[in-house]
Amino acid sequence: MGRQMSKPTVTQRFVMKAERVGDKLPHPCIMYLLLSTMVVIASAIWGGIEFTVPGSEEPLVIYSLLSRDGIVYMLGNIFSNFSSVSIVAMLICLGAAVGIGEKAGLFKSLITKMSNILPDSVLISGYIFLCINGNLISDTTAVLLPPLGAMLFKARGRNPILAIILTAVAYEGGLSANILLASTDANIFAITSDALSILPITENISLNVSCNYFFLLTSAIVLTIAETFVALRITEPVLNADKEIDVNGDLLYQCDEFIIGDKENRGLKVAGVTALIFFGIILVCVIPTNGLLRATNGDILPKSPLMSSIAQLIFLFFCTTGIAYGFAAGTFKNTKDIVLGATQGVRGVAGITTIFIFAAQFIAFLKKSNLTSLIAVRGADFLSHSGISGIPLVFSLLILVMFINFFVGSASTKWAMLGPIFVPMFALLGFNPAFTQVIYRVGDSLTNPINPLNSCMPLYVGYAQRYKKSATIGTIIAHTLPYTIVNFFVWGGMLALWFALQLPLGPGATILL
């Protein structure tokens, strides 16, 4: 917002210098192009190396992308690499849905209402808590909340980029923390459960999907407090002093103050009734054990039509409520207005979609080369032969996972590689597999906000560029780094506290066997 800070603290000066360095990095498209080139060269250097992934019978080989077949693969899969990134389709569809609500004026009215009733003291902490629990709807959080949060923060006189940064650090950095069980819990536990049969001492252990619930529930609250402190003391003052930020941003996403009249109130009421009907239909499809949105065996977690359709349901929710508001408030005259709003919404995410064209190639090259698997296996081998034990071993695994996370993004994929190694290894040292799992989940979350290879990073950069044209990956990392450092000490301290006091991690889940 261009306001001058009275006297920057040491930490604030560090962030400002880091941001200046980050702003000088190439455009994200060029960054991903350079990273892709590095992967191609690395695959050629180490091409042909064989290694075995625990749990897999067939050895893997580093695939050279500079071989004849590799070059043919790169040329022939440019389009398919892009189309295989599922978040792009979600981004475009949700962009259209948000565009309908924006064109109708729903968000302007809703945010103005919230601005009048939401206490300023809970705006930042409430938003952080919401984003931390965003893994309930997976990457939909990264697509949806940054633009809406930016509009809300701007309406409250806060820097809109602050909302984008907070989404990145709270959702990505607090990915495992939650007040409710999510599909992530079920997916990770399924791998842990399979690893229990490796050793006789663990094959009869009774654990369930909620084995980390007490720890992760506490984490959601503690991280909210810690990240709110960083936001108020470091991030917000630095952003407010940044003269390159234009708080008005993209005209499509402005939310200027205006008076809520009878038409707007009528629109909000009709949209509210529409929302209630929408959720009522979902409940009808979920509550019965044979409900339409349940799995054939009656379960909801880990897999069910409900869990696999969350993004689609959110898309329909925003479309229906936006259309209902538009016609009730008189901002929509006919169906052409709906299409115009959707078109404007898609146009608003065009810049982010362009970044994904290049990011998709990098992600595909990294996966095709098998370099990520090699890094994970070599790191696990090093730690398993290091001779470290006790708390140092806990933090060694934590740091190893943080490092591997830079190269292997998927939480399930990483744990599928590491779980069969560390679940039995830690069990032989007396650790309950539930504790090994929670160490992994903490490490898997910590470096997400500063990981340039994070699949959601192009989203945060693209949203930030609406308010600061020079924003790059480095800009986002500069602002998220303090949170990663604080979260490391906070979460690491919690692990040490749980270990020292032998607190239960979840129902029936102890620290030691």
C-alpha positions as CSV (number, residue, x, y, z in Angstrom):
1,M,0.0,0.0,0.0
2,G,3.1,2.1,-0.1
3,R,3.1,3.3,3.5
4,Q,6.5,3.9,5.1
5,M,7.4,1.7,8.1
6,S,8.6,3.6,11.2
7,K,11.7,1.6,11.6
8,P,12.0,-1.9,10.2
9,T,13.1,-4.7,12.5
10,V,15.9,-7.0,11.7
11,T,13.5,-9.6,10.5
12,Q,11.5,-7.1,8.4
13,R,14.7,-5.9,6.8
14,F,15.7,-9.5,6.0
15,V,12.3,-10.1,4.3
16,M,12.5,-6.9,2.3
17,K,16.0,-7.8,1.1
18,A,14.9,-11.3,0.2
19,E,11.9,-9.9,-1.6
20,R,14.1,-7.6,-3.7
21,V,16.3,-10.5,-4.6
22,G,13.2,-12.6,-5.4
23,D,11.7,-9.8,-7.6
24,K,14.8,-10.0,-9.8
25,L,14.2,-13.7,-10.6
26,P,12.9,-14.4,-14.1
27,H,9.2,-14.6,-14.9
28,P,7.8,-17.9,-13.6
29,C,7.4,-19.2,-17.1
30,I,11.1,-18.7,-17.7
31,M,11.9,-20.1,-14.3
32,Y,10.1,-23.4,-15.1
33,L,11.7,-23.5,-18.5
34,L,15.2,-23.2,-16.9
35,L,14.3,-25.9,-14.3
36,S,13.0,-28.2,-17.0
37,T,16.4,-27.7,-18.8
38,M,18.2,-28.6,-15.6
39,V,16.2,-31.8,-15.2
40,V,16.9,-32.8,-18.9
41,I,20.6,-32.3,-18.4
42,A,20.6,-34.2,-15.0
43,S,18.7,-37.1,-16.5
44,A,21.4,-37.4,-19.2
45,I,24.2,-37.3,-16.7
46,W,22.8,-40.0,-14.5
47,G,20.9,-41.9,-17.2
48,G,21.0,-45.6,-16.9
49,I,21.5,-45.8,-13.1
50,E,19.5,-48.6,-11.6
51,F,18.0,-48.5,-8.0
52,T,15.2,-50.2,-6.1
53,V,12.3,-48.6,-4.4
54,P,11.3,-50.4,-1.2
55,G,8.1,-52.4,-1.7
56,S,8.7,-52.6,-5.5
57,E,10.0,-55.8,-7.1
58,E,11.2,-54.2,-10.3
59,P,14.2,-51.9,-10.2
60,L,13.9,-48.3,-11.6
61,V,16.3,-46.8,-14.1
62,I,17.1,-43.1,-14.5
63,Y,15.5,-42.3,-17.9
64,S,17.6,-39.9,-20.1
65,L,15.5,-37.2,-21.7
66,L,18.3,-36.5,-24.1
67,S,18.2,-40.0,-25.6
68,R,16.4,-40.5,-28.9
69,D,13.3,-41.9,-27.1
70,G,13.5,-39.1,-24.5
71,I,13.5,-36.3,-27.1
72,V,10.6,-38.0,-28.9
73,Y,8.8,-38.1,-25.6
74,M,9.3,-34.4,-24.8
75,L,8.2,-33.3,-28.3
76,G,5.2,-35.6,-28.4
77,N,3.8,-34.9,-24.9
78,I,3.9,-31.1,-24.6
79,F,0.1,-30.8,-24.9
80,S,-0.7,-34.0,-22.9
81,N,1.6,-32.9,-20.1
82,F,-0.4,-29.6,-19.8
83,S,-3.8,-31.3,-20.0
84,S,-2.8,-33.9,-17.4
85,V,-2.4,-31.2,-14.7
86,S,-5.8,-31.6,-13.0
87,I,-5.6,-28.3,-11.2
88,V,-5.7,-26.4,-14.5
89,A,-9.2,-27.7,-15.3
90,M,-10.3,-26.9,-11.8
91,L,-8.8,-23.4,-12.1
92,I,-10.6,-22.6,-15.3
93,C,-14.0,-24.0,-14.1
94,L,-13.8,-22.3,-10.7
95,G,-12.6,-19.1,-12.4
96,A,-15.8,-19.2,-14.4
97,A,-17.9,-19.8,-11.3
98,V,-16.3,-17.0,-9.4
99,G,-16.7,-14.8,-12.5
100,I,-20.5,-15.4,-12.4
101,G,-20.6,-14.3,-8.7
102,E,-18.4,-11.3,-9.4
103,K,-20.4,-10.2,-12.4
104,A,-23.7,-10.6,-10.4
105,G,-22.3,-8.5,-7.5
106,L,-22.6,-11.3,-5.0
107,F,-19.1,-11.1,-3.7
108,K,-19.2,-7.3,-3.5
109,S,-22.4,-7.4,-1.4
110,L,-21.3,-10.4,0.7
111,I,-17.8,-8.9,1.5
112,T,-19.3,-5.5,2.3
113,K,-21.7,-7.3,4.7
114,M,-18.8,-9.2,6.3
115,S,-16.7,-6.1,6.5
116,N,-19.4,-4.5,8.6
117,I,-19.9,-7.4,11.1
118,L,-16.5,-9.1,11.2
119,P,-14.3,-7.8,14.0
120,D,-10.9,-6.6,12.7
121,S,-9.2,-8.4,15.6
122,V,-10.2,-11.8,14.2
123,L,-9.8,-11.1,10.4
124,I,-6.3,-12.4,10.0
125,S,-6.4,-15.3,12.6
126,G,-9.8,-16.4,11.3
127,Y,-8.6,-16.4,7.7
128,I,-5.5,-18.4,8.7
129,F,-7.6,-20.9,10.6
130,L,-9.9,-21.3,7.6
131,C,-7.0,-21.9,5.2
132,I,-5.3,-24.4,7.6
133,N,-8.4,-26.5,7.5
134,G,-8.6,-26.0,3.8
135,N,-7.2,-29.5,3.1
136,L,-10.8,-30.7,3.6
137,I,-11.4,-29.5,0.0
138,S,-7.8,-30.1,-1.2
139,D,-6.3,-27.8,-3.8
140,T,-9.7,-26.1,-4.3
141,T,-8.5,-23.9,-1.4
142,A,-5.5,-22.7,-3.4
143,V,-7.7,-21.9,-6.4
144,L,-10.6,-20.3,-4.6
145,L,-9.5,-18.5,-1.5
146,P,-6.7,-16.2,-2.7
147,P,-8.8,-14.0,-5.0
148,L,-11.8,-14.0,-2.5
149,G,-9.5,-13.4,0.5
150,A,-7.7,-10.6,-1.4
151,M,-11.1,-8.9,-2.1
152,L,-12.1,-9.2,1.6
153,F,-8.8,-7.9,2.9
154,K,-8.9,-4.9,0.5
155,A,-12.4,-4.1,1.7
156,R,-11.2,-4.1,5.3
157,G,-8.2,-1.8,4.5
158,R,-5.7,-4.6,4.5
159,N,-3.1,-5.4,1.9
160,P,-4.7,-7.9,-0.6
161,I,-1.5,-9.7,-1.2
162,L,-1.4,-10.5,2.5
163,A,-4.4,-12.8,1.9
164,I,-2.6,-14.6,-0.9
165,I,0.5,-15.1,1.3
166,L,-1.6,-16.3,4.2
167,T,-3.3,-18.8,1.9
168,A,0.0,-20.2,0.8
169,V,1.5,-20.5,4.3
170,A,-1.6,-21.7,6.1
171,Y,-3.0,-24.1,3.5
172,E,0.3,-25.4,2.2
173,G,2.4,-25.1,5.4
174,G,-0.4,-26.5,7.6
175,L,-1.5,-29.2,5.2
176,S,-1.7,-31.9,7.8
177,A,-3.2,-29.9,10.6
178,N,-7.0,-30.0,10.8
179,I,-10.0,-30.0,13.2
180,L,-11.6,-32.8,11.2
181,L,-10.4,-36.0,9.5
182,A,-9.9,-35.6,5.8
183,S,-9.1,-37.8,2.9
184,T,-5.4,-37.1,3.4
185,D,-5.5,-38.8,6.8
186,A,-7.0,-41.9,5.2
187,N,-4.6,-42.0,2.3
188,I,-1.5,-41.7,4.5
189,F,-2.8,-44.2,7.1
190,A,-3.5,-46.8,4.3
191,I,0.3,-46.8,3.5
192,T,1.2,-47.0,7.2
193,S,-1.2,-49.8,7.7
194,D,0.4,-51.8,4.8
195,A,3.9,-51.3,6.3
196,L,2.8,-52.7,9.7
197,S,3.0,-56.3,8.3
198,I,6.7,-56.0,7.5
199,L,7.8,-56.8,11.1
200,P,6.2,-59.2,13.7
201,I,6.3,-56.5,16.4
202,T,4.0,-54.2,14.4
203,E,1.7,-56.6,12.5
204,N,-0.7,-56.9,15.5
205,I,-0.7,-53.2,16.4
206,S,-4.2,-51.8,16.6
207,L,-4.3,-48.4,14.8
208,N,-6.9,-46.5,12.9
209,V,-7.2,-43.5,10.6
210,S,-7.5,-41.1,13.6
211,C,-4.2,-42.1,15.2
212,N,-2.8,-38.6,14.8
213,Y,-6.0,-36.7,15.4
214,F,-5.1,-35.2,18.9
215,F,-1.8,-33.9,17.7
216,L,-3.1,-32.5,14.4
217,L,-6.1,-30.9,16.0
218,T,-3.8,-29.1,18.5
219,S,-1.5,-28.1,15.6
220,A,-4.4,-26.3,13.8
221,I,-4.9,-24.1,16.8
222,V,-1.2,-23.5,17.7
223,L,-0.2,-22.8,14.1
224,T,-3.0,-20.3,13.8
225,I,-1.6,-18.3,16.7
226,A,2.0,-18.5,15.5
227,E,1.2,-17.5,11.9
228,T,-1.0,-14.6,13.1
229,F,1.9,-13.3,15.0
230,V,4.2,-13.5,12.0
231,A,1.6,-11.8,9.8
232,L,1.1,-8.9,12.1
233,R,4.7,-8.4,13.1
234,I,6.5,-9.1,9.8
235,T,4.5,-9.7,6.6
236,E,1.9,-6.9,6.8
237,P,4.3,-4.1,7.7
238,V,6.6,-5.2,4.8
239,L,3.8,-5.4,2.3
240,N,2.4,-2.0,3.4
241,A,5.8,-0.4,2.7
242,D,6.0,-1.9,-0.8
243,K,5.4,0.9,-3.3
244,E,5.1,-1.4,-6.2
245,I,1.8,-2.9,-4.9
246,D,-1.4,-1.5,-6.5
247,V,-4.2,-2.4,-4.1
248,N,-6.8,-1.8,-6.8
249,G,-5.3,-4.6,-8.8
250,D,-7.2,-6.2,-11.7
251,L,-10.4,-4.3,-12.4
252,L,-12.3,-7.5,-12.5
253,Y,-11.4,-8.2,-8.9
254,Q,-12.0,-4.8,-7.3
255,C,-14.4,-4.6,-4.4
256,D,-15.0,-0.9,-3.7
257,E,-17.2,0.1,-0.8
258,F,-20.8,0.7,-1.6
259,I,-24.1,0.9,0.2
260,I,-26.2,-2.3,0.5
261,G,-29.7,-1.4,-0.7
262,D,-33.0,-3.3,-0.9
263,K,-32.0,-5.0,-4.2
264,E,-28.7,-6.2,-2.8
265,N,-30.4,-7.5,0.4
266,R,-33.0,-9.3,-1.6
267,G,-30.2,-10.9,-3.7
268,L,-28.4,-12.0,-0.6
269,K,-31.5,-13.6,0.9
270,V,-32.3,-15.5,-2.3
271,A,-28.7,-16.6,-2.6
272,G,-28.8,-17.7,1.0
273,V,-32.0,-19.8,0.4
274,T,-30.4,-21.3,-2.7
275,A,-27.3,-22.2,-0.6
276,L,-29.5,-23.9,2.0
277,I,-31.3,-25.9,-0.6
278,F,-28.0,-26.9,-2.2
279,F,-26.6,-28.1,1.1
280,G,-29.9,-29.8,1.9
281,I,-29.7,-31.9,-1.3
282,I,-26.1,-32.9,-0.5
283,L,-27.1,-34.0,3.0
284,V,-29.9,-36.1,1.6
285,C,-27.3,-37.8,-0.6
286,V,-24.8,-38.3,2.3
287,I,-26.7,-39.1,5.5
288,P,-28.3,-42.4,4.5
289,T,-25.9,-45.3,4.5
290,N,-26.9,-46.1,1.0
291,G,-26.7,-42.4,0.0
292,L,-25.8,-41.4,-3.6
293,L,-22.6,-39.7,-2.6
294,R,-21.4,-42.5,-0.4
295,A,-19.2,-45.4,-1.5
296,T,-20.9,-48.7,-2.4
297,N,-19.9,-50.0,1.0
298,G,-21.5,-47.0,2.7
299,D,-18.2,-45.3,3.6
300,I,-17.3,-41.6,3.0
301,L,-13.6,-41.8,3.8
302,P,-11.2,-42.5,2.2
303,K,-12.9,-42.7,-1.1
304,S,-16.5,-41.9,-2.1
305,P,-18.4,-39.9,-4.7
306,L,-18.6,-37.1,-2.2
307,M,-14.8,-36.9,-1.6
308,S,-14.0,-37.1,-5.3
309,S,-16.6,-34.5,-6.2
310,I,-15.8,-31.7,-3.7
311,A,-14.4,-29.3,-6.3
312,Q,-17.2,-30.0,-8.7
313,L,-19.8,-29.4,-6.0
314,I,-18.1,-26.1,-5.1
315,F,-18.2,-25.1,-8.8
316,L,-22.0,-25.8,-8.9
317,F,-22.5,-24.0,-5.6
318,F,-20.9,-20.8,-6.8
319,C,-22.7,-21.0,-10.1
320,T,-26.1,-21.5,-8.5
321,T,-25.8,-18.9,-5.8
322,G,-24.3,-16.3,-8.2
323,I,-27.1,-16.8,-10.7
324,A,-29.7,-16.7,-7.9
325,Y,-28.3,-13.4,-6.6
326,G,-27.9,-11.9,-10.0
327,F,-31.5,-12.3,-11.0
328,A,-32.9,-11.5,-7.6
329,A,-30.8,-8.3,-7.3
330,G,-31.5,-7.3,-10.9
331,T,-27.9,-7.3,-12.0
332,F,-28.6,-10.2,-14.4
333,K,-31.2,-9.4,-17.1
334,N,-30.8,-12.6,-19.1
335,T,-28.7,-15.6,-19.6
336,K,-26.2,-13.7,-21.7
337,D,-25.1,-11.9,-18.5
338,I,-24.3,-15.3,-16.9
339,V,-22.1,-16.3,-19.9
340,L,-20.4,-12.9,-19.9
341,G,-19.6,-13.3,-16.2
342,A,-18.1,-16.8,-16.7
343,T,-16.1,-15.5,-19.6
344,Q,-14.6,-12.7,-17.6
345,G,-13.8,-15.1,-14.8
346,V,-11.9,-17.4,-17.2
347,R,-10.1,-14.4,-18.6
348,G,-9.0,-13.5,-15.1
349,V,-7.1,-16.8,-14.7
350,A,-5.5,-16.8,-18.2
351,G,-2.2,-15.5,-16.8
352,I,-2.0,-18.3,-14.3
353,T,-3.0,-20.9,-16.9
354,T,-0.1,-19.7,-19.1
355,I,2.4,-20.4,-16.3
356,F,1.1,-23.9,-15.9
357,I,1.9,-24.6,-19.6
358,F,5.6,-24.4,-18.6
359,A,5.2,-25.8,-15.1
360,A,3.5,-28.9,-16.5
361,Q,6.5,-29.7,-18.6
362,F,8.9,-29.5,-15.6
363,I,6.6,-31.7,-13.5
364,A,6.3,-34.3,-16.2
365,F,10.1,-34.3,-17.0
366,L,10.9,-34.8,-13.3
367,K,8.5,-37.7,-13.0
368,K,9.5,-39.3,-16.3
369,S,13.2,-39.2,-15.5
370,N,12.8,-41.0,-12.1
371,L,15.1,-38.5,-10.5
372,T,12.7,-37.8,-7.7
373,S,12.5,-41.5,-6.7
374,L,16.3,-41.7,-6.7
375,I,16.7,-38.7,-4.4
376,A,14.1,-40.2,-2.0
377,V,15.7,-43.6,-1.8
378,R,19.2,-42.3,-1.4
379,G,18.1,-40.0,1.4
380,A,16.3,-42.8,3.2
381,D,19.3,-45.1,2.9
382,F,21.6,-42.4,4.4
383,L,19.4,-41.9,7.4
384,S,18.8,-45.6,8.1
385,H,22.5,-46.2,8.2
386,S,23.4,-43.1,10.2
387,G,23.2,-44.7,13.7
388,I,21.2,-41.7,15.1
389,S,18.6,-42.4,17.8
390,G,16.1,-40.7,20.1
391,I,15.1,-37.1,19.6
392,P,18.0,-36.5,17.1
393,L,16.5,-39.3,15.0
394,V,13.1,-37.7,15.1
395,F,14.5,-34.4,13.8
396,S,16.7,-36.1,11.3
397,L,13.6,-37.8,9.7
398,L,11.8,-34.4,9.9
399,I,14.5,-32.6,8.1
400,L,15.0,-35.4,5.5
401,V,11.3,-35.3,4.6
402,M,11.4,-31.5,4.4
403,F,14.3,-31.9,1.9
404,I,12.7,-34.6,-0.2
405,N,9.5,-32.6,-0.4
406,F,11.3,-30.2,-2.7
407,F,11.6,-33.0,-5.3
408,V,8.6,-35.3,-4.6
409,G,5.4,-33.2,-4.2
410,S,2.7,-35.8,-3.5
411,A,2.4,-36.7,0.2
412,S,1.1,-40.2,-0.7
413,T,3.9,-40.9,-3.2
414,K,6.6,-39.8,-0.7
415,W,5.2,-41.9,2.1
416,A,4.8,-44.9,-0.2
417,M,8.6,-44.7,-0.7
418,L,9.6,-43.8,2.8
419,G,6.9,-45.6,4.9
420,P,8.2,-49.2,4.2
421,I,11.6,-48.0,5.3
422,F,10.9,-45.9,8.4
423,V,7.9,-47.6,9.9
424,P,9.8,-50.8,10.6
425,M,13.1,-49.0,11.3
426,F,11.5,-46.7,14.0
427,A,9.5,-49.7,15.4
428,L,12.7,-51.6,16.0
429,L,13.9,-48.5,18.0
430,G,10.7,-48.6,20.1
431,F,8.6,-45.9,18.3
432,N,4.9,-46.5,17.6
433,P,4.2,-46.3,13.8
434,A,1.6,-43.5,14.6
435,F,4.5,-41.4,15.8
436,T,6.6,-42.1,12.8
437,Q,3.7,-41.1,10.6
438,V,3.1,-37.8,12.4
439,I,6.8,-36.9,12.0
440,Y,6.4,-37.5,8.3
441,R,3.3,-35.5,8.1
442,V,4.9,-32.5,9.8
443,G,7.9,-32.6,7.6
444,D,5.8,-33.0,4.5
445,S,4.0,-29.8,5.3
446,L,6.8,-27.5,6.4
447,T,8.6,-26.7,3.2
448,N,5.5,-26.5,0.9
449,P,5.2,-22.7,1.1
450,I,8.8,-22.2,0.1
451,N,9.0,-24.9,-2.5
452,P,9.3,-23.4,-6.0
453,L,8.3,-26.9,-7.4
454,N,5.0,-26.9,-5.5
455,S,2.2,-27.5,-8.1
456,C,0.2,-24.6,-6.6
457,M,3.0,-22.1,-6.6
458,P,2.0,-20.7,-10.1
459,L,-1.4,-20.0,-8.6
460,Y,0.0,-17.8,-5.8
461,V,2.3,-16.0,-8.2
462,G,-0.5,-15.4,-10.7
463,Y,-2.8,-14.0,-8.1
464,A,-0.1,-11.8,-6.6
465,Q,0.7,-10.4,-10.0
466,R,-2.8,-8.9,-10.1
467,Y,-1.6,-6.4,-7.4
468,K,2.1,-6.4,-8.1
469,K,3.1,-6.9,-11.7
470,S,6.7,-7.7,-10.8
471,A,5.8,-10.5,-8.5
472,T,7.7,-13.8,-9.1
473,I,8.2,-17.1,-7.4
474,G,11.0,-15.4,-5.3
475,T,8.5,-12.8,-4.1
476,I,6.2,-15.5,-2.7
477,I,9.1,-17.4,-1.1
478,A,10.5,-14.3,0.5
479,H,7.3,-13.7,2.3
480,T,6.6,-17.3,3.2
481,L,10.1,-18.1,4.5
482,P,9.5,-16.5,8.0
483,Y,6.5,-18.7,8.5
484,T,8.4,-21.8,7.5
485,I,11.1,-21.0,10.1
486,V,8.5,-20.3,12.8
487,N,6.4,-23.3,12.0
488,F,9.6,-25.5,12.1
489,F,10.3,-24.5,15.7
490,V,6.7,-24.5,16.8
491,W,5.9,-27.9,15.2
492,G,9.3,-29.3,16.2
493,G,8.7,-28.1,19.7
494,M,5.3,-29.9,19.7
495,L,6.9,-33.1,18.6
496,A,9.5,-32.8,21.4
497,L,6.8,-32.0,24.0
498,W,4.6,-35.0,22.9
499,F,7.7,-37.2,23.1
500,A,8.8,-35.9,26.5
501,L,5.4,-36.1,28.1
502,Q,4.3,-39.3,26.3
503,L,1.1,-37.6,25.3
504,P,-1.4,-39.6,23.1
505,L,-1.2,-38.8,19.4
506,G,-4.8,-39.9,18.8
507,P,-7.3,-42.5,20.1
508,G,-5.2,-45.5,21.3
509,A,-2.0,-44.1,19.7
510,T,1.0,-43.8,21.9
511,I,4.5,-42.5,21.3
512,L,6.3,-45.7,22.1
513,L,5.4,-49.3,21.5
